[in-house]
Amino acid sequence: MNTDKASIFAVNGGTSELTGQPLEAGWHSDHITPRAAGGIDEIENRQATNPCENLQKSCAHVTLRDWQSR
């Protein structure tokens, strides 16, 4: 586990920052503000999440263009 990921794990006590559930094997070091929305890759913009939690929120920041919402 790289240093940043180990730090994120330690800060969260081995639990998901979104739900408080124990982290599963293969947990994600997730962006709090997605890169697509201008988020940075630095540790202060990272959180520990279980894979299913991260994948469920993956497109929540996306807004539809006018032609998509019509």
All heavy atoms as TSV, in Angstrom:
chain	resi	resn	atom	element	x	y	z
A	1	MET	N	N	0.860	-1.171	0.000
A	1	MET	CA	C	0.000	0.000	0.000
A	1	MET	C	C	0.904	1.230	0.000
A	1	MET	O	O	1.820	1.318	0.808
A	1	MET	CB	C	-0.896	-0.034	1.245
A	1	MET	CG	C	-1.955	1.018	1.255
A	1	MET	SD	S	-3.086	1.011	2.699
A	1	MET	CE	C	-3.537	-0.678	2.923
A	2	ASN	N	N	0.639	2.180	-0.913
A	2	ASN	CA	C	1.496	3.361	-0.946
A	2	ASN	C	C	1.242	4.234	0.285
A	2	ASN	O	O	0.257	4.090	0.985
A	2	ASN	CB	C	1.342	4.140	-2.261
A	2	ASN	CG	C	0.019	4.864	-2.391
A	2	ASN	OD1	O	-0.519	5.391	-1.433
A	2	ASN	ND2	N	-0.502	4.903	-3.601
A	3	THR	N	N	2.145	5.171	0.527
A	3	THR	CA	C	2.095	6.000	1.723
A	3	THR	C	C	0.810	6.803	1.829
A	3	THR	O	O	0.198	6.867	2.896
A	3	THR	CB	C	3.304	6.955	1.759
A	3	THR	OG1	O	4.488	6.169	1.641
A	3	THR	CG2	C	3.337	7.743	3.023
A	4	ASP	N	N	0.381	7.433	0.732
A	4	ASP	CA	C	-0.858	8.216	0.770
A	4	ASP	C	C	-2.056	7.339	1.094
A	4	ASP	O	O	-2.898	7.700	1.915
A	4	ASP	CB	C	-1.100	8.933	-0.563
A	4	ASP	CG	C	-0.202	10.140	-0.753
A	4	ASP	OD1	O	0.469	10.556	0.214
A	4	ASP	OD2	O	-0.178	10.670	-1.878
A	5	LYS	N	N	-2.133	6.190	0.474
A	5	LYS	CA	C	-3.270	5.306	0.709
A	5	LYS	C	C	-3.248	4.782	2.148
A	5	LYS	O	O	-4.285	4.705	2.798
A	5	LYS	CB	C	-3.281	4.156	-0.303
A	5	LYS	CG	C	-4.626	3.457	-0.372
A	5	LYS	CD	C	-4.771	2.578	-1.584
A	5	LYS	CE	C	-6.133	1.924	-1.580
A	5	LYS	NZ	N	-6.353	1.015	-2.672
A	6	ALA	N	N	-2.066	4.479	2.658
A	6	ALA	CA	C	-1.950	4.040	4.048
A	6	ALA	C	C	-2.387	5.146	4.998
A	6	ALA	O	O	-3.050	4.890	6.010
A	6	ALA	CB	C	-0.518	3.603	4.343
A	7	SER	N	N	-2.043	6.381	4.681
A	7	SER	CA	C	-2.443	7.524	5.519
A	7	SER	C	C	-3.956	7.703	5.510
A	7	SER	O	O	-4.567	7.953	6.556
A	7	SER	CB	C	-1.782	8.806	5.027
A	7	SER	OG	O	-0.389	8.732	5.165
A	8	ILE	N	N	-4.564	7.590	4.331
A	8	ILE	CA	C	-6.021	7.724	4.220
A	8	ILE	C	C	-6.701	6.627	5.032
A	8	ILE	O	O	-7.666	6.884	5.752
A	8	ILE	CB	C	-6.458	7.674	2.737
A	8	ILE	CG1	C	-5.928	8.911	2.009
A	8	ILE	CG2	C	-7.965	7.566	2.605
A	8	ILE	CD1	C	-5.994	8.805	0.502
A	9	PHE	N	N	-6.187	5.414	4.956
A	9	PHE	CA	C	-6.727	4.289	5.722
A	9	PHE	C	C	-6.635	4.581	7.219
A	9	PHE	O	O	-7.602	4.413	7.964
A	9	PHE	CB	C	-5.966	3.003	5.376
A	9	PHE	CG	C	-6.515	1.776	6.029
A	9	PHE	CD1	C	-7.470	1.003	5.383
A	9	PHE	CD2	C	-6.076	1.366	7.281
A	9	PHE	CE1	C	-7.979	-0.140	5.967
A	9	PHE	CE2	C	-6.576	0.222	7.879
A	9	PHE	CZ	C	-7.537	-0.530	7.223
A	10	ALA	N	N	-5.468	5.050	7.664
A	10	ALA	CA	C	-5.241	5.314	9.087
A	10	ALA	C	C	-6.140	6.433	9.605
A	10	ALA	O	O	-6.725	6.328	10.687
A	10	ALA	CB	C	-3.778	5.648	9.329
A	11	VAL	N	N	-6.255	7.512	8.838
A	11	VAL	CA	C	-7.084	8.650	9.262
A	11	VAL	C	C	-8.529	8.219	9.448
A	11	VAL	O	O	-9.214	8.672	10.366
A	11	VAL	CB	C	-6.980	9.810	8.242
A	11	VAL	CG1	C	-8.074	10.838	8.437
A	11	VAL	CG2	C	-5.621	10.466	8.335
A	12	ASN	N	N	-9.006	7.340	8.594
A	12	ASN	CA	C	-10.395	6.886	8.664
A	12	ASN	C	C	-10.582	5.667	9.567
A	12	ASN	O	O	-11.696	5.172	9.691
A	12	ASN	CB	C	-10.919	6.576	7.261
A	12	ASN	CG	C	-11.131	7.836	6.469
A	12	ASN	OD1	O	-11.968	8.650	6.821
A	12	ASN	ND2	N	-10.337	8.032	5.434
A	13	GLY	N	N	-9.506	5.184	10.167
A	13	GLY	CA	C	-9.619	4.045	11.071
A	13	GLY	C	C	-10.104	2.783	10.398
A	13	GLY	O	O	-10.750	1.949	11.021
A	14	GLY	N	N	-9.811	2.656	9.095
A	14	GLY	CA	C	-10.215	1.456	8.370
A	14	GLY	C	C	-11.691	1.410	8.022
A	14	GLY	O	O	-12.235	0.349	7.734
A	15	THR	N	N	-12.343	2.577	8.058
A	15	THR	CA	C	-13.759	2.625	7.720
A	15	THR	C	C	-13.998	3.583	6.552
A	15	THR	O	O	-13.209	4.487	6.297
A	15	THR	CB	C	-14.616	3.092	8.918
A	15	THR	OG1	O	-14.220	4.409	9.293
A	15	THR	CG2	C	-14.492	2.143	10.096
A	16	SER	N	N	-15.109	3.399	5.882
A	16	SER	CA	C	-15.494	4.265	4.771
A	16	SER	C	C	-15.862	5.642	5.301
A	16	SER	O	O	-16.612	5.773	6.278
A	16	SER	CB	C	-16.701	3.678	4.038
A	16	SER	OG	O	-17.275	4.650	3.173
A	17	GLU	N	N	-15.368	6.670	4.654
A	17	GLU	CA	C	-15.715	8.021	5.052
A	17	GLU	C	C	-17.168	8.354	4.735
A	17	GLU	O	O	-17.778	9.202	5.374
A	17	GLU	CB	C	-14.790	9.029	4.382
A	17	GLU	CG	C	-14.845	10.393	5.021
A	17	GLU	CD	C	-13.663	11.257	4.689
A	17	GLU	OE1	O	-12.574	10.730	4.443
A	17	GLU	OE2	O	-13.848	12.483	4.657
A	18	LEU	N	N	-17.757	7.676	3.766
A	18	LEU	CA	C	-19.141	7.945	3.384
A	18	LEU	C	C	-20.161	7.279	4.301
A	18	LEU	O	O	-21.191	7.856	4.617
A	18	LEU	CB	C	-19.398	7.504	1.934
A	18	LEU	CG	C	-18.618	8.247	0.861
A	18	LEU	CD1	C	-18.915	7.647	-0.503
A	18	LEU	CD2	C	-18.925	9.728	0.888
A	19	THR	N	N	-19.880	6.043	4.710
A	19	THR	CA	C	-20.877	5.271	5.464
A	19	THR	C	C	-20.423	4.827	6.849
A	19	THR	O	O	-21.248	4.392	7.640
A	19	THR	CB	C	-21.280	4.011	4.687
A	19	THR	OG1	O	-20.124	3.169	4.554
A	19	THR	CG2	C	-21.850	4.357	3.323
A	20	GLY	N	N	-19.134	4.881	7.120
A	20	GLY	CA	C	-18.624	4.398	8.401
A	20	GLY	C	C	-18.478	2.887	8.470
A	20	GLY	O	O	-18.083	2.341	9.496
A	21	GLN	N	N	-18.793	2.202	7.376
A	21	GLN	CA	C	-18.665	0.743	7.329
A	21	GLN	C	C	-17.191	0.352	7.209
A	21	GLN	O	O	-16.399	1.107	6.651
A	21	GLN	CB	C	-19.449	0.183	6.142
A	21	GLN	CG	C	-20.931	0.391	6.225
A	21	GLN	CD	C	-21.540	-0.321	7.417
A	21	GLN	OE1	O	-21.271	-1.500	7.661
A	21	GLN	NE2	N	-22.332	0.401	8.196
A	22	PRO	N	N	-16.814	-0.830	7.701
A	22	PRO	CA	C	-15.426	-1.285	7.531
A	22	PRO	C	C	-15.059	-1.333	6.049
A	22	PRO	O	O	-15.896	-1.671	5.204
A	22	PRO	CB	C	-15.440	-2.694	8.127
A	22	PRO	CG	C	-16.613	-2.713	9.050
A	22	PRO	CD	C	-17.634	-1.793	8.433
A	23	LEU	N	N	-13.819	-0.955	5.753
A	23	LEU	CA	C	-13.355	-0.998	4.359
A	23	LEU	C	C	-13.151	-2.436	3.918
A	23	LEU	O	O	-12.587	-3.251	4.649
A	23	LEU	CB	C	-12.053	-0.205	4.210
A	23	LEU	CG	C	-12.203	1.297	4.369
A	23	LEU	CD1	C	-10.833	1.955	4.413
A	23	LEU	CD2	C	-13.047	1.886	3.257
A	24	GLU	N	N	-13.624	-2.733	2.721
A	24	GLU	CA	C	-13.482	-4.062	2.125
A	24	GLU	C	C	-12.125	-4.162	1.436
A	24	GLU	O	O	-11.504	-3.139	1.118
A	24	GLU	CB	C	-14.580	-4.270	1.082
A	24	GLU	CG	C	-15.972	-4.108	1.608
A	24	GLU	CD	C	-17.011	-3.962	0.495
A	24	GLU	OE1	O	-16.650	-4.051	-0.700
A	24	GLU	OE2	O	-18.187	-3.754	0.837
A	25	ALA	N	N	-11.707	-5.387	1.170
A	25	ALA	CA	C	-10.509	-5.579	0.347
A	25	ALA	C	C	-10.735	-4.881	-0.982
A	25	ALA	O	O	-11.842	-4.904	-1.527
A	25	ALA	CB	C	-10.260	-7.075	0.133
A	26	GLY	N	N	-9.732	-4.202	-1.483
A	26	GLY	CA	C	-9.867	-3.489	-2.744
A	26	GLY	C	C	-10.534	-2.129	-2.598
A	26	GLY	O	O	-11.024	-1.569	-3.576
A	27	TRP	N	N	-10.568	-1.587	-1.380
A	27	TRP	CA	C	-11.206	-0.280	-1.153
A	27	TRP	C	C	-10.560	0.781	-2.020
A	27	TRP	O	O	-9.465	0.637	-2.490
A	27	TRP	CB	C	-11.164	0.082	0.328
A	27	TRP	CG	C	-9.806	0.293	0.899
A	27	TRP	CD1	C	-8.967	-0.670	1.393
A	27	TRP	CD2	C	-9.102	1.531	1.021
A	27	TRP	NE1	N	-7.802	-0.093	1.823
A	27	TRP	CE2	C	-7.849	1.246	1.605
A	27	TRP	CE3	C	-9.396	2.844	0.700
A	27	TRP	CZ2	C	-6.901	2.234	1.880
A	27	TRP	CZ3	C	-8.455	3.820	0.965
A	27	TRP	CH2	C	-7.230	3.510	1.555
A	28	HIS	N	N	-11.303	1.879	-2.249
A	28	HIS	CA	C	-10.861	2.939	-3.151
A	28	HIS	C	C	-10.370	4.163	-2.394
A	28	HIS	O	O	-10.959	4.569	-1.408
A	28	HIS	CB	C	-12.007	3.375	-4.057
A	28	HIS	CG	C	-12.432	2.344	-5.034
A	28	HIS	ND1	N	-13.384	2.598	-5.996
A	28	HIS	CD2	C	-12.052	1.058	-5.229
A	28	HIS	CE1	C	-13.564	1.522	-6.734
A	28	HIS	NE2	N	-12.766	0.569	-6.271
A	29	SER	N	N	-9.318	4.747	-2.910
A	29	SER	CA	C	-8.876	6.076	-2.497
A	29	SER	C	C	-9.555	7.027	-3.476
A	29	SER	O	O	-9.094	7.244	-4.584
A	29	SER	CB	C	-7.350	6.171	-2.586
A	29	SER	OG	O	-6.942	7.501	-2.401
A	30	ASP	N	N	-10.681	7.556	-3.048
A	30	ASP	CA	C	-11.600	8.286	-3.919
A	30	ASP	C	C	-11.382	9.790	-3.841
A	30	ASP	O	O	-11.010	10.319	-2.803
A	30	ASP	CB	C	-13.020	7.936	-3.464
A	30	ASP	CG	C	-14.092	8.699	-4.168
A	30	ASP	OD1	O	-14.012	8.829	-5.403
A	30	ASP	OD2	O	-15.034	9.156	-3.495
A	31	HIS	N	N	-11.632	10.480	-4.945
A	31	HIS	CA	C	-11.598	11.943	-4.941
A	31	HIS	C	C	-12.866	12.478	-4.272
A	31	HIS	O	O	-13.969	12.038	-4.596
A	31	HIS	CB	C	-11.548	12.491	-6.374
A	31	HIS	CG	C	-10.259	12.257	-7.059
A	31	HIS	ND1	N	-9.994	11.104	-7.772
A	31	HIS	CD2	C	-9.142	13.020	-7.140
A	31	HIS	CE1	C	-8.765	11.175	-8.264
A	31	HIS	NE2	N	-8.233	12.327	-7.901
A	32	ILE	N	N	-12.720	13.437	-3.366
A	32	ILE	CA	C	-13.875	14.087	-2.747
A	32	ILE	C	C	-14.528	14.995	-3.788
A	32	ILE	O	O	-15.719	14.884	-4.061
A	32	ILE	CB	C	-13.449	14.878	-1.496
A	32	ILE	CG1	C	-12.904	13.913	-0.440
A	32	ILE	CG2	C	-14.618	15.697	-0.945
A	32	ILE	CD1	C	-12.176	14.569	0.711
A	33	THR	N	N	-13.754	15.902	-4.361
A	33	THR	CA	C	-14.208	16.680	-5.512
A	33	THR	C	C	-13.615	15.999	-6.739
A	33	THR	O	O	-12.394	15.932	-6.873
A	33	THR	CB	C	-13.719	18.144	-5.440
A	33	THR	OG1	O	-14.215	18.733	-4.246
A	33	THR	CG2	C	-14.183	18.940	-6.653
A	34	PRO	N	N	-14.443	15.434	-7.610
A	34	PRO	CA	C	-13.934	14.682	-8.758
A	34	PRO	C	C	-12.993	15.511	-9.626
A	34	PRO	O	O	-13.149	16.734	-9.739
A	34	PRO	CB	C	-15.198	14.321	-9.530
A	34	PRO	CG	C	-16.308	14.434	-8.548
A	34	PRO	CD	C	-15.900	15.508	-7.601
A	35	ARG	N	N	-12.040	14.843	-10.227
A	35	ARG	CA	C	-11.122	15.527	-11.143
A	35	ARG	C	C	-11.895	16.198	-12.273
A	35	ARG	O	O	-11.557	17.294	-12.699
A	35	ARG	CB	C	-10.110	14.535	-11.698
A	35	ARG	CG	C	-9.107	14.092	-10.632
A	35	ARG	CD	C	-8.079	13.173	-11.186
A	35	ARG	NE	N	-7.285	13.896	-12.175
A	35	ARG	CZ	C	-6.477	13.339	-13.034
A	35	ARG	NH1	N	-6.334	12.032	-13.050
A	35	ARG	NH2	N	-5.794	14.058	-13.900
A	36	ALA	N	N	-12.953	15.555	-12.737
A	36	ALA	CA	C	-13.756	16.115	-13.819
A	36	ALA	C	C	-14.457	17.405	-13.415
A	36	ALA	O	O	-14.893	18.176	-14.261
A	36	ALA	CB	C	-14.796	15.093	-14.283
A	37	ALA	N	N	-14.561	17.643	-12.104
A	37	ALA	CA	C	-15.190	18.867	-11.599
A	37	ALA	C	C	-14.142	19.826	-11.037
A	37	ALA	O	O	-14.466	20.724	-10.277
A	37	ALA	CB	C	-16.219	18.525	-10.538
A	38	GLY	N	N	-12.872	19.594	-11.391
A	38	GLY	CA	C	-11.798	20.489	-10.973
A	38	GLY	C	C	-11.048	20.055	-9.729
A	38	GLY	O	O	-10.205	20.794	-9.230
A	39	GLY	N	N	-11.340	18.862	-9.213
A	39	GLY	CA	C	-10.651	18.367	-8.023
A	39	GLY	C	C	-9.195	18.047	-8.294
A	39	GLY	O	O	-8.805	17.758	-9.425
A	40	ILE	N	N	-8.400	18.090	-7.242
A	40	ILE	CA	C	-6.970	17.809	-7.358
A	40	ILE	C	C	-6.669	16.390	-6.870
A	40	ILE	O	O	-7.492	15.764	-6.215
A	40	ILE	CB	C	-6.147	18.845	-6.560
A	40	ILE	CG1	C	-6.540	18.835	-5.072
A	40	ILE	CG2	C	-6.320	20.238	-7.153
A	40	ILE	CD1	C	-5.683	19.710	-4.183
A	41	ASP	N	N	-5.467	15.906	-7.194
A	41	ASP	CA	C	-5.064	14.555	-6.804
A	41	ASP	C	C	-4.404	14.504	-5.430
A	41	ASP	O	O	-4.020	13.440	-4.981
A	41	ASP	CB	C	-4.085	13.970	-7.830
A	41	ASP	CG	C	-4.782	13.504	-9.095
A	41	ASP	OD1	O	-5.978	13.168	-9.018
A	41	ASP	OD2	O	-4.131	13.472	-10.142
A	42	GLU	N	N	-4.276	15.623	-4.761
A	42	GLU	CA	C	-3.589	15.669	-3.472
A	42	GLU	C	C	-4.397	14.961	-2.389
A	42	GLU	O	O	-5.614	14.805	-2.488
A	42	GLU	CB	C	-3.309	17.119	-3.073
A	42	GLU	CG	C	-2.512	17.897	-4.101
A	42	GLU	CD	C	-1.164	17.249	-4.428
A	42	GLU	OE1	O	-0.493	16.732	-3.512
A	42	GLU	OE2	O	-0.781	17.251	-5.611
A	43	ILE	N	N	-3.703	14.566	-1.322
A	43	ILE	CA	C	-4.309	13.774	-0.259
A	43	ILE	C	C	-5.484	14.486	0.416
A	43	ILE	O	O	-6.429	13.846	0.858
A	43	ILE	CB	C	-3.244	13.326	0.768
A	43	ILE	CG1	C	-3.795	12.207	1.638
A	43	ILE	CG2	C	-2.724	14.502	1.561
A	43	ILE	CD1	C	-2.750	11.472	2.426
A	44	GLU	N	N	-5.461	15.823	0.463
A	44	GLU	CA	C	-6.570	16.540	1.104
A	44	GLU	C	C	-7.873	16.442	0.311
A	44	GLU	O	O	-8.937	16.790	0.829
A	44	GLU	CB	C	-6.213	18.008	1.375
A	44	GLU	CG	C	-5.894	18.812	0.141
A	44	GLU	CD	C	-4.410	18.874	-0.194
A	44	GLU	OE1	O	-3.611	18.069	0.325
A	44	GLU	OE2	O	-4.046	19.725	-1.014
A	45	ASN	N	N	-7.808	15.949	-0.913
A	45	ASN	CA	C	-9.002	15.751	-1.728
A	45	ASN	C	C	-9.296	14.257	-1.905
A	45	ASN	O	O	-9.911	13.847	-2.873
A	45	ASN	CB	C	-8.845	16.428	-3.108
A	45	ASN	CG	C	-10.140	16.399	-3.898
A	45	ASN	OD1	O	-11.211	16.608	-3.365
A	45	ASN	ND2	N	-10.028	16.105	-5.181
A	46	ARG	N	N	-8.865	13.442	-0.968
A	46	ARG	CA	C	-9.060	11.997	-1.069
A	46	ARG	C	C	-9.827	11.495	0.136
A	46	ARG	O	O	-9.773	12.074	1.222
A	46	ARG	CB	C	-7.710	11.273	-1.142
A	46	ARG	CG	C	-6.749	11.808	-2.190
A	46	ARG	CD	C	-7.214	11.619	-3.572
A	46	ARG	NE	N	-7.126	10.224	-3.948
A	46	ARG	CZ	C	-7.326	9.778	-5.163
A	46	ARG	NH1	N	-7.619	10.607	-6.133
A	46	ARG	NH2	N	-7.244	8.513	-5.441
A	47	GLN	N	N	-10.553	10.403	-0.067
A	47	GLN	CA	C	-11.277	9.752	1.015
A	47	GLN	C	C	-11.306	8.253	0.767
A	47	GLN	O	O	-11.192	7.804	-0.367
A	47	GLN	CB	C	-12.691	10.305	1.144
A	47	GLN	CG	C	-13.563	10.050	-0.061
A	47	GLN	CD	C	-14.914	10.712	0.041
A	47	GLN	OE1	O	-15.286	11.217	1.092
A	47	GLN	NE2	N	-15.677	10.715	-1.042
A	48	ALA	N	N	-11.477	7.504	1.839
A	48	ALA	CA	C	-11.564	6.054	1.747
A	48	ALA	C	C	-13.018	5.656	1.539
A	48	ALA	O	O	-13.902	6.092	2.276
A	48	ALA	CB	C	-11.029	5.410	3.028
A	49	THR	N	N	-13.272	4.846	0.511
A	49	THR	CA	C	-14.626	4.349	0.254
A	49	THR	C	C	-14.560	2.895	-0.181
A	49	THR	O	O	-13.546	2.433	-0.698
A	49	THR	CB	C	-15.340	5.150	-0.860
A	49	THR	OG1	O	-14.629	4.989	-2.081
A	49	THR	CG2	C	-15.454	6.613	-0.521
A	50	ASN	N	N	-15.654	2.202	0.038
A	50	ASN	CA	C	-15.767	0.858	-0.513
A	50	ASN	C	C	-16.078	0.987	-2.004
A	50	ASN	O	O	-16.681	1.978	-2.438
A	50	ASN	CB	C	-16.853	0.076	0.219
A	50	ASN	CG	C	-16.358	-0.391	1.573
A	50	ASN	OD1	O	-15.285	-0.967	1.689
A	50	ASN	ND2	N	-17.127	-0.111	2.611
A	51	PRO	N	N	-15.654	0.007	-2.794
A	51	PRO	CA	C	-15.837	0.111	-4.245
A	51	PRO	C	C	-17.269	0.428	-4.672
A	51	PRO	O	O	-17.485	1.302	-5.511
A	51	PRO	CB	C	-15.381	-1.255	-4.762
A	51	PRO	CG	C	-14.398	-1.724	-3.744
A	51	PRO	CD	C	-14.924	-1.211	-2.425
A	52	CYS	N	N	-18.255	-0.243	-4.084
A	52	CYS	CA	C	-19.642	-0.017	-4.513
A	52	CYS	C	C	-20.088	1.406	-4.202
A	52	CYS	O	O	-20.826	2.014	-4.980
A	52	CYS	CB	C	-20.585	-1.035	-3.893
A	52	CYS	SG	S	-20.660	-0.990	-2.098
A	53	GLU	N	N	-19.629	1.982	-3.087
A	53	GLU	CA	C	-19.988	3.359	-2.736
A	53	GLU	C	C	-19.396	4.342	-3.739
A	53	GLU	O	O	-20.065	5.270	-4.191
A	53	GLU	CB	C	-19.460	3.709	-1.346
A	53	GLU	CG	C	-20.005	2.857	-0.249
A	53	GLU	CD	C	-19.186	2.929	1.019
A	53	GLU	OE1	O	-18.073	3.508	1.036
A	53	GLU	OE2	O	-19.679	2.381	2.019
A	54	ASN	N	N	-18.142	4.132	-4.066
A	54	ASN	CA	C	-17.456	5.022	-5.004
A	54	ASN	C	C	-18.103	4.959	-6.381
A	54	ASN	O	O	-18.359	5.990	-7.002
A	54	ASN	CB	C	-15.981	4.656	-5.086
A	54	ASN	CG	C	-15.185	5.600	-5.954
A	54	ASN	OD1	O	-15.564	6.739	-6.170
A	54	ASN	ND2	N	-14.071	5.126	-6.459
A	55	LEU	N	N	-18.393	3.769	-6.854
A	55	LEU	CA	C	-18.962	3.619	-8.185
A	55	LEU	C	C	-20.382	4.180	-8.270
A	55	LEU	O	O	-20.779	4.700	-9.300
A	55	LEU	CB	C	-18.921	2.155	-8.619
A	55	LEU	CG	C	-17.504	1.581	-8.739
A	55	LEU	CD1	C	-17.550	0.086	-9.036
A	55	LEU	CD2	C	-16.679	2.326	-9.777
A	56	GLN	N	N	-21.135	4.119	-7.177
A	56	GLN	CA	C	-22.494	4.674	-7.176
A	56	GLN	C	C	-22.489	6.190	-7.289
A	56	GLN	O	O	-23.380	6.783	-7.863
A	56	GLN	CB	C	-23.239	4.270	-5.901
A	56	GLN	CG	C	-23.699	2.850	-5.909
A	56	GLN	CD	C	-24.382	2.468	-4.608
A	56	GLN	OE1	O	-24.247	3.139	-3.590
A	56	GLN	NE2	N	-25.097	1.366	-4.637
A	57	LYS	N	N	-21.481	6.844	-6.742
A	57	LYS	CA	C	-21.448	8.302	-6.764
A	57	LYS	C	C	-20.636	8.846	-7.928
A	57	LYS	O	O	-20.527	10.048	-8.097
A	57	LYS	CB	C	-20.895	8.856	-5.452
A	57	LYS	CG	C	-19.414	8.658	-5.256
A	57	LYS	CD	C	-18.952	9.446	-4.045
A	57	LYS	CE	C	-17.526	9.849	-4.136
A	57	LYS	NZ	N	-17.119	10.725	-5.173
A	58	SER	N	N	-20.117	8.002	-8.765
A	58	SER	CA	C	-19.141	8.412	-9.767
A	58	SER	C	C	-19.600	9.522	-10.693
A	58	SER	O	O	-18.801	10.342	-11.109
A	58	SER	CB	C	-18.672	7.210	-10.583
A	58	SER	OG	O	-19.734	6.721	-11.370
A	59	CYS	N	N	-20.868	9.594	-11.030
A	59	CYS	CA	C	-21.337	10.611	-11.968
A	59	CYS	C	C	-22.289	11.617	-11.313
A	59	CYS	O	O	-22.951	12.378	-12.003
A	59	CYS	CB	C	-22.032	9.961	-13.159
A	59	CYS	SG	S	-20.887	9.029	-14.184
A	60	ALA	N	N	-22.328	11.652	-10.000
A	60	ALA	CA	C	-23.277	12.521	-9.302
A	60	ALA	C	C	-23.015	13.995	-9.559
A	60	ALA	O	O	-23.922	14.811	-9.463
A	60	ALA	CB	C	-23.239	12.231	-7.806
A	61	HIS	N	N	-21.799	14.365	-9.908
A	61	HIS	CA	C	-21.459	15.773	-10.116
A	61	HIS	C	C	-21.779	16.273	-11.520
A	61	HIS	O	O	-21.734	17.461	-11.781
A	61	HIS	CB	C	-19.969	15.992	-9.855
A	61	HIS	CG	C	-19.119	15.370	-10.914
A	61	HIS	ND1	N	-18.850	14.023	-10.942
A	61	HIS	CD2	C	-18.518	15.889	-12.010
A	61	HIS	CE1	C	-18.113	13.758	-12.007
A	61	HIS	NE2	N	-17.898	14.867	-12.657
A	62	VAL	N	N	-22.142	15.356	-12.403
A	62	VAL	CA	C	-22.359	15.710	-13.805
A	62	VAL	C	C	-23.730	16.352	-13.976
A	62	VAL	O	O	-24.728	15.859	-13.475
A	62	VAL	CB	C	-22.252	14.455	-14.699
A	62	VAL	CG1	C	-22.590	14.782	-16.144
A	62	VAL	CG2	C	-20.867	13.851	-14.587
A	63	THR	N	N	-23.769	17.486	-14.667
A	63	THR	CA	C	-25.052	18.102	-15.014
A	63	THR	C	C	-25.280	17.918	-16.511
A	63	THR	O	O	-24.346	17.980	-17.304
A	63	THR	CB	C	-25.072	19.604	-14.669
A	63	THR	OG1	O	-23.989	20.241	-15.312
A	63	THR	CG2	C	-24.981	19.821	-13.174
A	64	LEU	N	N	-26.526	17.688	-16.856
A	64	LEU	CA	C	-26.853	17.463	-18.256
A	64	LEU	C	C	-26.765	18.759	-19.054
A	64	LEU	O	O	-27.102	19.834	-18.556
A	64	LEU	CB	C	-28.262	16.885	-18.383
A	64	LEU	CG	C	-28.490	15.507	-17.783
A	64	LEU	CD1	C	-29.957	15.120	-17.915
A	64	LEU	CD2	C	-27.599	14.469	-18.436
A	65	ARG	N	N	-26.352	18.632	-20.291
A	65	ARG	CA	C	-26.386	19.761	-21.217
A	65	ARG	C	C	-27.833	19.961	-21.656
A	65	ARG	O	O	-28.663	19.057	-21.512
A	65	ARG	CB	C	-25.487	19.456	-22.413
A	65	ARG	CG	C	-24.031	19.353	-22.028
A	65	ARG	CD	C	-23.181	18.945	-23.231
A	65	ARG	NE	N	-21.789	18.871	-22.886
A	65	ARG	CZ	C	-21.144	17.744	-22.608
A	65	ARG	NH1	N	-21.780	16.596	-22.642
A	65	ARG	NH2	N	-19.866	17.766	-22.320
A	66	ASP	N	N	-28.168	21.137	-22.183
A	66	ASP	CA	C	-29.555	21.432	-22.579
A	66	ASP	C	C	-30.131	20.363	-23.491
A	66	ASP	O	O	-31.232	19.883	-23.281
A	66	ASP	CB	C	-29.639	22.804	-23.262
A	66	ASP	CG	C	-29.457	23.943	-22.285
A	66	ASP	OD1	O	-29.677	23.727	-21.078
A	66	ASP	OD2	O	-29.100	25.039	-22.740
A	67	TRP	N	N	-29.353	19.988	-24.501
A	67	TRP	CA	C	-29.873	19.018	-25.471
A	67	TRP	C	C	-30.058	17.642	-24.840
A	67	TRP	O	O	-30.900	16.866	-25.271
A	67	TRP	CB	C	-28.962	18.937	-26.699
A	67	TRP	CG	C	-27.578	18.435	-26.430
A	67	TRP	CD1	C	-26.477	19.178	-26.144
A	67	TRP	CD2	C	-27.128	17.078	-26.436
A	67	TRP	NE1	N	-25.363	18.386	-25.961
A	67	TRP	CE2	C	-25.746	17.083	-26.141
A	67	TRP	CE3	C	-27.749	15.858	-26.657
A	67	TRP	CZ2	C	-24.989	15.918	-26.059
A	67	TRP	CZ3	C	-26.986	14.691	-26.583
A	67	TRP	CH2	C	-25.620	14.743	-26.265
A	68	GLN	N	N	-29.322	17.339	-23.760
A	68	GLN	CA	C	-29.475	16.043	-23.108
A	68	GLN	C	C	-30.733	15.995	-22.236
A	68	GLN	O	O	-31.333	14.938	-22.080
A	68	GLN	CB	C	-28.245	15.741	-22.261
A	68	GLN	CG	C	-27.007	15.475	-23.079
A	68	GLN	CD	C	-25.769	15.378	-22.228
A	68	GLN	OE1	O	-25.533	16.226	-21.378
A	68	GLN	NE2	N	-24.961	14.358	-22.464
A	69	SER	N	N	-31.080	17.117	-21.683
A	69	SER	CA	C	-32.254	17.129	-20.792
A	69	SER	C	C	-33.565	17.281	-21.548
A	69	SER	O	O	-34.630	17.060	-20.993
A	69	SER	CB	C	-32.116	18.253	-19.767
A	69	SER	OG	O	-31.996	19.498	-20.376
A	70	ARG	N	N	-33.515	17.652	-22.830
A	70	ARG	CA	C	-34.753	17.765	-23.633
A	70	ARG	C	C	-35.279	16.442	-24.072
A	70	ARG	O	O	-34.711	15.484	-24.307
A	70	ARG	CB	C	-34.499	18.622	-24.882
A	70	ARG	CG	C	-34.425	20.075	-24.531
A	70	ARG	CD	C	-34.319	20.861	-25.790
A	70	ARG	NE	N	-32.943	20.648	-26.277
A	70	ARG	CZ	C	-32.154	21.598	-26.740
A	70	ARG	NH1	N	-32.595	22.804	-26.864
A	70	ARG	NH2	N	-30.923	21.361	-27.110
